[in-house]
Amino acid sequence: LDPYSYKLINLAIHLLTGLGLLLLTRQIIDTHARLHAHSPPPAVVRWLPVIICGIWLVHPLNLTSVLYIVQRMTSLSSLFIVCALCLYMAGRIRLLNNRSGLPHMLAGLFVFGGLALFSKETGILLPLYMLVLELTLFRFRTADGLPDRRVQAFFLACILLPLAAGLIYLGIHFDKIANYSGRNFSLTERLLTEARVLVFYLKMTVAPAVQQLGLYHDDFVISRGLLSPVTTLPAVVFLGGLLAGSLLLVRRLPLVSLGILWFLAGHTLESTIIPLESAHEHRNYLPVFGIILAIAGLLARLPDTPVARRISIAAPVLLLVIFTSTTWLRSTQWSTGVDHAVYEARHHPESPRALFAAGRVHARLALQGNSDSTDKAHDYLERASRLDPTEILPAVTLIKFNHLAGRTVDPALYDEVIDRLKRHPVSPSDINSLQDLAGCLGKACKVPESIVDEIFQAALKNESARVLALFGFYSVNTRKDFHAGLDLFERAVRRTPREPQYWKNLINLLMVMARFDEAENRLEQFRELQPYGSSKNDFRELQDKIDNARLEFEQSRNTLA
């Protein structure tokens, strides 16, 4: 309820990452000056890292990785990636000086790389960032320009072979990894869309607009073909040209090439085949550094003329002012939950999530006695429902809100939920919505039993274990129909036998029903299966509960006798 300390820690991580990038940028600029012709003047070499990292620290795209607390996984993973790259650069520079450097490189890859990966899956991109640095700065060579066998062996053993193994694994499990059954777009459509998303990211990097920034980007139009919308093909061509140009500029403009390849490498995981949502700003946390570096690299190559010197000074100052003011303005919009929700809905009126968030906030205000929020809650939630005809969350929230507020529920809302569950795949969001509704059933939400049955039967078309468990708890706790609950819990175990909680639900219910022998048989099956997340302590506690319940049952029966 008090997010201050969480945000303070996120801010500290952000500042530490900025310090790490400052060190990394100094290493990059110094190495560039040493190994490549046309190096910038000494004053530029000294101040360029400070400017680059200053701009990165205040960039508006990085706001969500700090203020959106759960994205600590992004900033923490990035911090460890930057530490790993600093070690890689230190080791690589030592190799140039004919000193031992491989221990630094290995420590960066395996120690900080492991920490990055355990913070978030994007840590797996560390080897790709290393490859970008090597291709653009060192080129697998010694200080004398000869091939460096040690570096080649490092990349072969530690990066290329694991990458090949990963690609083989991807090929074998491609259908599982790239499973789009729960999305309203296909793999091809996502790849086409991501071309436009990356162009949008580039635009927001160079010229961020408060109205276009936001926590939710589910209003981003999906590309259904190369000309639908018409900007898809130009975006694909532009990105292809950007990649080709960065490779062609490796020798002439190494910093520019490094920056572009860094940006593209940073989006390799979340903007390709994995069926994630189309766009999120926090995905740019590290990639945006590459574009800032590329722009700085271009400014550093301007001719030494009075006009060029003015541009090289004015441009960074102007960017700092624009980015700082934009970030400050955005942070004020995040100052309270109400302000944030209202601004998100205002800036993204076609975003179902933004509208839903605003509707939920106003629903809470209305239940706290703010009568002005009642109609606003209905308006936002109804608009959110219309914008996404596959989602039941807004309708379920409206149902719950009306019950809690003592208002009459429009029967069309029930029909809407049932119809959408029947016609569309049941998503994790739908299951969360049903869980929220189930927690209210039998209490404030007096939904007719026949309608509850229809809702759950529609949701059970694919026998989701979570839905089976939810319906089971409703049957037991609200209807007191233990036999129906037992059947549902048994189906949940059969559907997902590797989930310990479903076994515990079943065994606990059998104890409540005084079917202790069956409970012990199920416990033995559970123990033999040893699903991930279970422990000997779990089995021991369940056995103790069965023994105690049996003893209490026998004592009560003897007392009655």
N, C-alpha and C positions, 0 to 999 in steps of 0.2 A: 504493500500500500504506500510505501515511501520509497520512490525509485532513486532518490538523490545519490545514495552511496553506490548504487549500481552504475549510474551514469558517470559518477566520479571515477570509478575504476575503468570504465570504458574509455573515458577521456585520457586517463593515464596511459592505457595501452596504446591509444592513438598517438600520443606524444612520443612514447618510446619507439613506436614504429617510424615516426617522422625522424627521430634521431638516428635510427638504424638506416633509413633511406639517405640521410645526410652523409653518413659514413660511406655507404655504398656508392652514392653519386660522386663523392670525392675520389673513390677508388676508380670509378669508371672514367671520370674526366682526366685524372692523372695518367691512367693507362693509355687513354686515347692520345694524350699529348706526347707520351713516350713512344708509342708504336706507329703512329700515323702522321703523315704529312698534313699540312694545313691545320696544325693545332691552334687553338685560340690563344690570344695574348695572355700573359701571366695573370693580369688583373681579372680577366674573364674566368680563367681556370680557378682562381681563388673564390670568386663571388657566385659563379654559376650554380654550384651545389646548394648554396644557401637560398638562392632565389627559387630554384626548382622545388626544394623541400618546403619552403614557405608557402608557395602556391598550392602544393599538394595538401598541406596541413589544413588550409582554410577552404579547400574546394567544396562546393555545395553537394557534389555527388557522394562525398564521404560522410555526410551528415547522418544518414540512416545507420551506418555501421557503428556510430557512437551513441546516438539517442534511442535507436531501436535496440533495446537491451539484448534481445536474443541474438542479434548479429555480432555479439562478442566473439562468437565462433569464427566469423570472418576476419575481424581485426586481430584476434589472437593467432590464427593460422598465418595471417600475413606477417605479423611480427616475427614469427619463427622462420618463415620463408626468407625474410630480409636478413635475419641473423645468419641463416645458412648461406645465403649468397655473399654476405660480407666475409665469411670464412672461406668460401670458394675463391673469391677474388684475392684474399690474403694469401691463400695457398698457391694460387696461380701466379701471383706476382713473385712469390718466393721461388717458384720454379724458373721464372724468367731470370732471376738473380743467381741461378744455379745452387739453390738451397732446397732443403726438404720442404715440400708443400703439400704432398698427398695426404698426410694426416689431417691437415686443416680441411681439405676438400672432403675427405671421408667423414670427418666429424660433422661438418655442415650438412652433408647429405643424410647421414643416418641418425644423428642425435637431434639436431633441430628439424630435419626433415620429418623424423618420426613424430616429434611434438606438433609440427604443423598438421600432419595427417590425422593425428588423434584429436586435434581441435576442430578440423573440418575436412571433408573429403578433397577440397581444392588444394590441400597440401601435396597431393600427388602431382601437381603441376611443377613442383620445384625442379625436377630434372630438365623440364622444358625451358624454364627460365635460365638454368645453367647453360643449356645448349645455345640459347640466344646470345648470352654473353660471350660464349666461346666463338661462335660463328662471326660475330660482328667486331670483336675486339682482338682476340688472340689468334683465332683461325688455326688452332691445333699446332702452333709453331713455337719454337724457342725464340729467345731474343735475337738470335742470328738469322732467323727466318727459316730454319730447318724444321721438318716435321718432328713433333715431340711425341715419342712413343709412349711415354708415361701417361700423358693426357689422353691419347688415343685408347690406351688400355683401360684407363679409368672410365671413359664413356662407353667403351664396348662392354666391360664387365658389369658396371654399376647402373648403366642407363639403357643402352641399346638392347642388351639381352633381356632385362626385365620388361622393357617396352615391347619386345617381340612376344614374350610370354603373355603379356597383358592383351595384346592384339589377338593372339590365338584364343585366349579365354573369352574375349569379347565376341570373336567369331562363333565360338561354340555356344555361348549363352546369349547371342544377340537378341533372340526373340523375347527373352526374359528381361534383359536390360533395356531394350527399346520397345517396351510394351506400352502402347498408346490406347489401350482399351478404355482407360478412365479419362481420356482427353477428348476434346471436341475438334482435334486436328490430328493429322497423320504425321509420320516422320518427315515425309517430303515437304509438307506444308510448314512444319516447324523450321526446317532448314531454310526454306525460302523466307519465312518470317524473320528469322534471326539475322538475315542479311540486312533487313531494314532496321531491326533493333540495334545492331552494331553501328549503323550510320546514325541512328538517333543518339546512341551513347556518345559518338564522336562530336555530334552537334552540341550535346549538353556539356561535353568537356570543354569545348572552346567558347560557347556562348550559352551558358545555362539560363533558363527562364523559369522563374518561380512557378508560373502557371502550369508548366509542363512537368516539373519535378513532383515527386510524390512517393508515398509508401506503396501505393497500388498502381499498377500499370496493366490491369486486366482489361482495360479499354483499348489496348493496342490491337488493331485490326489484323486478323490472321490472313496471311497470303495463301490464297487458294490456287494460284498459278503464277507464272512469270509476269503476267499482265493484270493480275487481280490481287491487289490494286496495281495500277500502272507503275508505281514507284518501285516495285519489286525488282524488275529487270535492271533498271539503272543502279539499284543498290548492289545487286550481285556483280554487275560489271565493275562498279566502283571498288568493291572490296577485292575483287580479283586483280584489278589494276594496282591497288594499294599493296597487296602482297607481292606482286611481281616487281613493282617499283622498289619496294624495300629490299628485295634480294639483289636487284641490279645496282642499288646504291650502297651496297656493303663496303665497297672500296672507296668510293668518292665521298660519301656522307655517312660514316659509321654510326654516329650518334642518332641520326635520323632513322637509319635502318634499324638500329637497336630499339629505339622507342616504338616504332610501328610493330615490329615483330614481338616485342614485349606485350603490347596491347592485345594483339591477336592470340598470343600464347595464353594470356590470362583468361581468355574467353573460350578456350578449347574444350573445357569440361562442361560448362553450364550453358553454352550457346551452340551445341551441336546435336548429338543424337539422343541424349538422355531426355525423357519426356517430362521436363520441368515446365513451369509456367514461362511465358514468353520473355518477360522483362522484369528486372529488379535492379535498383540503383546500387545496392551493396555489392553486386557482382563486379563493379568497376573499381573497388577499393584499391587494389594493386594495379590493375591494368591502366588506370588513368595516369599513373606515374609515367608510363611509357609515352603517352601523347605529350605530356608536359616536357619530357626530356627531348622528344623529337622537335618540338617547337623551339626549345632552347638551343638545340643543335643547329637549327636553321638560322636563328638570330646570331649565334656565334660565328657563322660563316659569312655574315654580311661584310662587304668591303669596308676598309678602314677610312671612311669619309665622315665629315661632320653630320650629314643627314643620317647615315647608318648608325652612328654613335648615339644620336638622339633617339632613334627608333629602338635601339637595343636597351636603352634606359627607360624610355617611356612605356614600351609594351609590357614589361614585367610589372611596373608600378600600376599601370592601368588594370592589368589582370588581377593583381592583388586587391585593389580597391573594389573591383566588380565582384570578385569571388567572396571577399570578406563580407561585403554588404548583403549579398544574396544569402550567404550562409547564416548571417545574423538574423535576417528577416525570416528565414525558414525556421530557425531555432525559436523565435518568438511565437510562431504558429504552432510549435510543438509544446508550448509552455503548459497547457492544460489539455486534458482529454477531450473536453468539449470543443475548444478552439481547434485542436488538431483535426477532429472529425469533421467539423464544419468547413474548414479550409480545404481538406482533401476532397470533400464532396463538391465544393464550389469549383475547384480546379479540374476535377475529373467527373463531370456530370454524367458521363457514359460508363463509369466504372461501377459495376455491381457491388464490389467490395467496399468502395468508398461510401456509396450510398447506404449500404447495410450498416457500416460502422457508425455513420451519422444517425441512422434510425435507431440503432441499439442505444446510443448515448442518450438520445431524446426519450426513448422508452424508459430508461432508468430515471431520468429527471422527472418524467411524468409520474412514475410510481413513488417518487420522493415528494410529490405534492406540487410540482410545477405544471399547472394546467395548460400553459402555453405550449408545452412540449408534446402534448398528446397528439394533436393533428400533424405536427411535424414528424413524429415517429411513424405514424401511418403513411404519410406521404413518402418519406425516404424508403421505408421498407417495401411499399407497393411498387415504387419505381425500380428498386433493386431487383425485385422479383420479375418484373416485366423485361428487364434487360438481359437476364439469364434464365431462359425457360427450362434449363436442365437442373437448376438448383432449387432445393427445398428449404434452405436455411432462412431466407426472409419470411416465407409463409409460416414456418414453424415458430419463428420468433414472434410474428404477429398473433398467432394462436395463443402462445404462452402469455404475451403481453395483455391481450384482451381478457384472458382468464384472471390474471393477477390484478387487473384494474377493475374487475367486476363488470366488464362490458360483454355484450352479446357477440358471440363469434359467428361470423358469416360462414354458413355451411360450404360455400364455394372454396374457402381456404382448405378445408379438409379434402375436397375433391381435387384441388390443385396439387396437394402433397401426394395423394394416392396416384393420380394420373402421371405425375413426373417420375415417381418411383417405378411405375410399370413400364414407362416408355424409354427410360434412359438408364445407363449403367449406374449402379449405386456407388457413389464416390465416398472417400473417407470423410468429406465434409457432410454428406448426407447422414452417415452413421453418427457423427458427432451431434448433428441436429436431433436425431432420434434419441440419443442418450440424454440430451438436454430436456427433450419433451418427456422422456420416461421418468426423469427425476421429479417432474411436476405432476405426473399422473397419480391419481388417488389422493392428491393434496389439494392445491389450488386449482389444478387443471381438471375439471370434471368432464372429460371427453367421454362420450358414450362408448361402451365396450365394443359394440359392433364396428365403430369407426376405428378404434385402436387395432382390432383384429385385421381390418382391411389394410391399414397402414403397414403393419408388420408383415402381413402376408405378401404385400407388394414388395417390401424391402427384402424378403427372404427368397426372391427368385433365384439368386445365386448361392444360397445357403451360407451367407457370411457368418463366421463364428461369432463375431462381435454382436451382430444383430440377434443371433440365436440366444446369446447370453443376456442381452438386454430384454428380449421378450420373456426369457425365463425368469429373470428377476421381477419383471412386472407381474407375471403369472403367480409367482410365489408370494411376493410382498403385498401386492394390491388385491389380487383376486383370491389369494390363499388356496390356489389350485396347485398343490404340490406335485401331483402326478404329471400335469402338463409341463410344469417347470422342470421336472426330472427328465422328461423326454427331450426338452429343448437343450438342457445342459449336456445330455448324452450326445446329441447331434453336434453340439459345438466341439466336444472332445473328438468325435470322429472326423469332423471337418478340419480341425487344426490340432492334431495330437501333440505337437511340439511346444504348445503354449501351456506353461505350468498353471496359470490362473484358472483355465477352464477345468483342469483336473481338480483343483481345490474347490471350485464352485460345486462340482458334482459330488465330491466326497462330503463336503459340509452339509449339503442338502440331504444326502442319504443318512447322515447322523441325525439331523433334525427329524427325519421320518422314522427314526429308530431302526433303520435297516443296517445294523452294525456289521454283519458278516459281509454284505455287499460293499459297504464302505471299505472294509479291510481288503477285499478282493481288488477293488479299484485302486487302493493305495499301493498294492503290490504291483499292479500293472504300471502305475505311475513311476514307482521306484525302478522297475526293470527298464522303462523307456529312458529315464534319466535325461529329460529335455533340458536344453540350454536355459539357464536362469534358475534351475532348481538346485537344491543342496541337501545334504544329509540332515541338516537342521530342519528343513521343511518336512522331510519324511518323519523325523522324530516328533515334531510338534503335532503333526496330523495323527500319528499313532497315539500320542498322549491324549489328544482331544477325543479320539474314538474310545479309548479305555475309560476316560473320565465320564464321557457321555453314557457309555454302557453301564458303568457303575451307578451313576445317578438314576438312570432309568430303572435298573433292578431294585434300587433302594425305594424309589417312589412306588413301584409296583408292589413290593413287599409291604410297604406302609398301608397302601390301599387294601391289600389282602387282609 
